[in-house]
Amino acid sequence: MKILFFVLAFITTGLSYGQDLSWDKLTPAQQEWLSQMQKNWDNLPPESRERLRKQADRFAAMTQEERAAIKARFNRWQSLSPERKAELREAFKRYQKLSSDEKKRVKKRLKWFKNLPEEDRQALREKWKSLSPDERKQMREKFRNMSPEQRKKIRENMMNKSRN
């Protein structure tokens, strides 16, 4: 589980980078959470050390339920193919480059999707998988150029079609 911090440090970006931290400057609690990293600590770049330190602090402050959720996400991540991990890393990099308004729109859509019944989500996933890469690209462009009302209408139509 402690290796989780190592993986998270390299798949997350955008956290503030701090000064160079030696192992001795970490608190005992941080050292405990990062114990698997001790041998390689001196070889890590300063920004990675700072991210790991902050993650150790956050993890230590979490409830058991929050820790269990992180462990489940980590296990899902570990089960992904290298190709899928690369795709997700690229998607995250693209997300980080979005404006705050675009990020809000993405979060809103994700919330909408997560609130759908599981059968509707699965139907949409299947529909998306059935499209060619060019069709997916065209659909993304089309959606980007639509008004919110138009997007809502399209989603409703897609849901109606997927239920039939």
N, C-alpha and C positions, 0 to 999 in steps of 0.2 A: 504494500500500500504506500509505503514511503517513497517508492520510485515514482509514484504519481506526481509528486512535485517536480521531478526531473522532466517528465513528459510535458506537464503543463507549462513549464518554463519555456519550452521550445515551440509550443503550438499557440501560445498567446503572445501578443505584441501590444504595444501601446502603453505599457506600464512605465512609470518614470524610472529612469536609471539613476542609481545612486553612486556613492563613492565606492572605491574598492574595499571590500570587506574580507578580512582574513577570518579563518575559522575561529580563532580565539576571540574575535569581537562579537560573535554570536552569543545570544543568551543560552543558558543550559537547555531551556525548552526548545529553542530553535535547533540547537545541536542534536537534541534527541530526535526531532522530526526529520532532520536532514542527515541523520547518521550514515545512511547508505552513500551519501555524497562526499563524505569526509575525505576519502582517498583521492578523489578527483577535484576537490574544491579549488585547489590552487591553479588548476588548468582551465577553470571556467572563466569566461570573460566577466568583467565587473558587472555589466548589466544583467547577466544571468544570475550571478550571486545575489544581486539586489532583488530580482524577481523571486528567487527561491526563498529568500529571507522573508519577504512580504507574504508569500504564499504560506509559509510555515506559521506565521502569525495569524493569518486568516483561518487556517485549518484548525489551529489550536483553539480558536474562539468559537468554532462551530458546534452545533448540537450533534448528538449521535445520528439523528435522522439525516442531517445535512452531510455528514461524513459518509453515511451509507449511500446516499444519492451520488456523491462524487465517486465513490468506489464503483458503483454500478456503471457510471459513465466511462470510467477508466477501463473497466472490463469490456465494455462495448467497443471502445477505441482499440483495445488490444486485439479484438477479434476481427477487425477490419483488414482488408487486403492492403498491401503497400500502395496499390494504385488508388484505392478509395481514400486512403489517408492523404495522399498527394492532392487529390481533388479537393478534399475538405480544407487542406492548408491553403490552397489557391483561392478557394471561395472566401476563406477568412481574410486573406490579404486584400481581396477585392472589397470586402465589407469594410475593412479598416480605412480604405481610401474614400468611402462615401461621405457625403456631407451629412451634417447632423439631421437635416430634414429627410434625406434619403434613408438614413439609418432608422429613423422613427417609422417611416413607411414600411420598411422591411420588418421591423418588430411588430407593427400592427398586423401585417399580413400573416406573420408566423403565429401570432396570438389567435387570429381568426381561424387558421388552419388547425391549430391544436384544440380549439373548441368544437371542431366538427365531430360528429359521431365517427367512430373508428371505421365503419363500413364506407362512409363518404371519403374519408382520408385515403383509404386503400384504393377506392375507385379512381380518385384523382391521381394517385401515384401510378397506377396502372396505365391510365390515359397518357400521362407524361412519358412513361417508359416506352409507350408504343410509338412516340413521335421520333422522327429522325433528328440528328443534331441540327440540321438546317431548319427543320420545322420548329424546333425548340427555340432557336435563335430568333426566328421570325416572330414567334409568339411573344418572346420577351420584349422585342422592339415594339411590337404592336401594343402591348400592355403599357410600356413606358410612355407611349404617346397618347394614351387615353386619359380622359378625365376620370376622377374617382367614381362618378356615377356610371360611366360606361364600364369601368372595371367591375363594379358591383353587379351590373346587369349580366356581364359575361360570366362571372362566377356563378350567379344564380342559374343561368342556362346550362352551364357545365354540370352543376349539381343535379339538375333535373334530368339531363341526359344520362348521367352516371347511375341514377336510380332506376332508370328504365331498362 
